Amino acid sequence: MGTGELEPGSNPATTASSALAATHRAGAASQVPRKKVVLNEHGATAKIRNPWLVLLFVVITLGIYYLFWYYFVNREMADYGEANGVDIGHSPGMSVVAITIGSFIIVPPFVSIFHTGKRMRLTRRVAGRPGGSAGLFFLLSIIPFVSLFAGAYLQSQLNGAWERLPAARF
C-alpha cells in the first residue's frame, strides 16, 4: 500500500485518532521537566529541585540534608558566576563551615546566610531574572520554625534562574 492509503476495512476516523494520540504521546515525552541544566563549558551543572521536597528532606533528616543542599546551591551559584565572569562566590565549603562550626562564634552563620541571599539575587540578575530578596532569605533563615521555609524560598528563586539555561545531557 502507498502512503496515505487505508488498509481494507479500516475506519479513517480511528486511524486519524490513533495518529493524533501517537503524536500527543511523543510531544508529552519531549516535555519532560528538566532535572539538570548546564552552567558552564566545563560541564558544571545545577539541579532544578522541587522546593517543597527540599523542605521535606530537611525535616525528615533533622537538618542534615540542609547542610548538603546548602553546599550544592552555593557551588552551583559559584560555577554559574565563574562561567559568566561575575564573582558570585568561590568557597561553598566555607559557607557550610560558617553555618555549622562557625555558629560557636555566633556571627559567621549570619554572614554566610546573608551572603548566600546576595548570591541568589546576583545569580538571578545575571540570568536575566531580576528579583529574589536577600533580606527575605536572611529573615526566613533566622526566625525559629519559619527557617524551615528558607531553603524552599532560596531553591524556588534559583529554579527561576536555572530555567533559562540549556538542559544537561545525562
N, C-alpha and C positions, 0 to 999 in steps of 0.2 A: 504494500500500500504506500502511496505517496504521502507527502507532507500535507496535513490539513484534511485528509480523508478519514472518515469514521469507519470503524470496524462494523461489519454487518450485525445488526441487532442492537447496536449501542445507542444510547439516548444522548443527543447533543447537549442537553441541559446538564446531565450528570457528568459528562466528560468535561464541560467547561467549569463546573463547580469543583471537580477534582483538581483541575489545573490551577484554579484560583486558590484552593486550600494548600496545594504544594508550594505555590508562590508565597503565600502568607507564612507558612512554616519556615521557609528559607529566610524570609525577611525577619521573622522573630528571632531566628538563630543568630542573625548578624547584629541584632540589637542587644546582645547580652551585655550587662553592665561591666564596665572595665574595673579590674581589681588593682592593676598597677599601671603607672604612667612613667615614661622616660623623662629623667631630669636633665641629663647632660650626655655628651658624646662618649663618655667613659662607661656608660651603661648603668649609671646610678638610677635607681627607681624610687618612686614613692607609692605607698598604698592608699587607695581610696577606701577608707574604713567606715563602717556604719557607726555613727556617733553614739547611738544607743547601746550598741554592743560594747563599745569602749566602757561606758558606764557599767554595764552588766558585768563585764570581766573584772573591772576594778572591785566591784562589790564581792563577787564570787571568790576572788583570790585574796581578799582582805588587803588590797592595795599593792600587792606585788606586781600585778600586771601594769599598774600605773608607772612604775619605775622603768620597765622595759619600753612601754609605749612612749614615755617622755623622752627617753634616749633616741628612739627611732624618729619621732617627729622632729626633734632638734637636728638630727643627722640629715633628714630629708630637706629641711629648710636650708642648712648649710650647703649641701650639694647643689640645690637649686640656685642659691646665691652665687656660688662659685661658677656655675655654668653661665650665669648672666652678668658676671663681673661686678657683683654687688656684695658687700660684706654683710652677710646675714648670720654670721657666727662661724666658729671654727671648731669648737670643742664640746660636742654633746655630752661627752663623758663628764666633763666638769659641771655641766648643768645638773646631772644626776647626783654627783658628789655634793653639790651645793644644797640640794633638797633633802639629802639623807644625812650624811656625816656633818655637813655644814649647819644643820639645824641645832647642833650643840652650841654654836656661836650665836645663834638666833638670826642674824642679819642675812647670811648667804641665801637661804631659801627665798626670801622676799625679793632679793636682787635677781635671782635666777628666774623666778616666776614672772617678774616684771619684764625682764629682757626676752623671755620666750614669747610673751604677748606682743612685744615690739617686733620681734622676728616674724610673727604671724602676720601682723599688719603690713610689714615691708614685703613679705612674700606675696601677699595678695596684690599689693601695689605693683610689684614687678610683673606679676601675671596679668595685669590689666584689669584687676577686680578690686577697686578701692572698697574699703570697708573693713570691718573687723576692729574690735576695740581692745587695745592692750589693757586699758583701765578696767574694762568689764571682766576680762580674763583674770586679772590680778584680784579684783574684788571677789569673784566667784571662788578663786583658789584659797582665799584666806578666811572665809566665813565657814565655821564648822557646819557640817552636813550639806550645806549648799556647795561646798567644794567638790562633792561627788559629780556635779554637773559641769565643772570647769573643763574636764577632758572632753566631754561631749561637745561643748561650745567650741573649743580650740579645733577639734577634729572637723566639725562641720565647716568652720571657716577655711581650714586648709583644703578640704574637699572642693570648695568653690574655686580655689586657685588651681588645684590639680586637674580639674575637669577640662581645662583649656589645653592640656598637654596631650601629646600623642600616646596611644596605648603601648604598653611594653609587650614584646613578644615573649611567650612562655616557652 
